[in-house]
Amino acid sequence: MWTPAGRSRWHGHALRLWAAAAARRGPPESGPAPTRAVAAAAGTPRSPDAPADRKEKIDMSRFSVENTRNFSIIAHVDHGKSTLADRLLELTGTIDKTKNNKQVLDKLQVERERGITVKAQTASLFYNCEGKQYLLNLIDTPGHVDFSYEVSRSLSACQGVLLVVDANEGIQAQTVANFFLAFEAQLSVIPVINKIDLKNADPERVEKQIEKVFDIPRNECIKISAKLGTNVERVLQAVIERIPPPKVHRKNPLKALVFDSTFDQYRGVIANVALFDGMVSKGDKIVSAHTKKTYEVNEIGVLNPNEQPTHKLYAGQVGYLIAGMKDVTEAQIGDTLYLHKQPVEPLPGFKSAKPMVFAGMYPIDQSEYNNLKSAVEKLTINDSSVTVHRDSSLALGAGWRLGFLGLLHMEVFNQRLEQEYNASVILTTPTVPYKAVLSSAKLIKEYREKEITIINPAQFPDKSKVTEYLEPVVLGTIITPDEYIGKVMMLCQARRAVQKNMMYIDQNRVMLKYLFPLNEIVVDFYDSLKSLSSGYASFDYEDAGYQNAELVKMDILLNGNIVEELVTIVHKDKAHSVGKVICERLKDSLPRQLFEIAIQAAIGSKIIARETVKAYRKNVLAKCYGGDITRKMKLLKRQAEGKKKLRKIGNIEVPKDAFIKVLRTQSDK
């Protein structure tokens, strides 16, 4: 008979069996496990078999300013930054050595899918060298030109950089751009030549390039293979020897710079901070220099690479801070934090990012507007380079006009919205910000400035109101093998570019500098350059102001009625080809009606392109078996009159999916 006492004995026996099995299995694995280095840094002895306790507090006072190094890894796309970061994490015992350690610091789904770094990530490494315990704060940065704002922000928290160059490909366009970012910030640069294990690697050639382009002596280059771990130990020694410790004062009042932040649904805003003076501990009351609001510090710690809470953070160290900021607008990147009743002079912060590309964003269903608004706000706190302006459209409803640093930045932002917030959106064709110089004093008084910026083509002023139009230009750097010079030059000339400089960086590689109109390179220039150079050419650009241009506003008309959503600004010379493409795309997208639809591209009153969607028509001659031709002509004439009347009263409603097909960035035609 099954009694309560028997049931309890059975439960006790089952629990003992389960505990024994759990002990044999060991601790569960989830991600890169913190290792005994964390325990050693905390100064606590630990059993070799004991599982690492995530919440064990580290004593950060053990790391003096002299034994602290803050550095960044910068490079061109796919030159091995994240792989080198993985090896450094393994070498310092921050993560266990396993075959699964690939892009450990690339935490976003979009980064793992595309194989690129999008967000700069921080990790604190504890390293023993010659009997001293060093704290190395590493920041892994993106390599693509669209994320250069992430790089420049990361460099503000560093005293030196590792400039990684591929031993096979050599110096690329973004290598040059990132070097000058570090050079302008007056940081120590350690050149690292990676991928020396490759069959076609030529590190001697790359050394010569580094010496010629950057004026860094060859003997300062460190040759490594991050994939195999060859010579990586030398990189850590060079960081300690060549990068200076931060110039900070721990006895001064707290002064901390917020250089990045993320939003957690339960804990609010998590701010990444670099301490320039003083120290901060849990329970301190801190004030934001931007909002003047006071917060209590709930948690502080270092990223190892996962969050590792500490008792305190000291000047010269980099970590995270949670202080109950619940609103996404409260954590401004570039803000200064200081202790309550101990105000300090705010740090200069960051120069705000200048958007290069604007696109309209609308929810697919207007009932999703509030959810999308919340998602955009939370994502822009993590990606502060995106600018947001409210916008609305007759066809697509309420939405926003968003400013991005480039086309890849726009695609990644859209992908993150879908993956992290499950939000589906319509993104319109990207445009660039134009300027117009107003002609009359009356208009200047109305707009309150002489030079107005136009980010929405529908607001483009008429030629009679302005003295000149200005378009944004960029200084582009192209590095290509010399066999493709002719093709590259032809491509640049077709995009209205002006050559500024040409330099051989070695026997068979050329660096070209061109002044490009931004709207010519924004959509498909990079793809065209890669295809005609078999993927060998690299491209980078920087802002170069505005220049005078012959711009025109091109309207798209359906049966004589302007469609505001399809208005575009084009250069006078390209108007015909652009108008033809839009008309053809619309013809393929619009459903046929009982009457003919004329699709026209017009500049002012001049029609420059036209396509026609034929009407559905009944075969009115079906009942005529032979007979006189005049009978047939009479029936056809009556049908034509009916169609003409229907066309006058018929209203064309462009379906939303037709808009999406035309507005989306496609270069099918």
Disulfide bonds with the S-S distance in Angstrom:
none
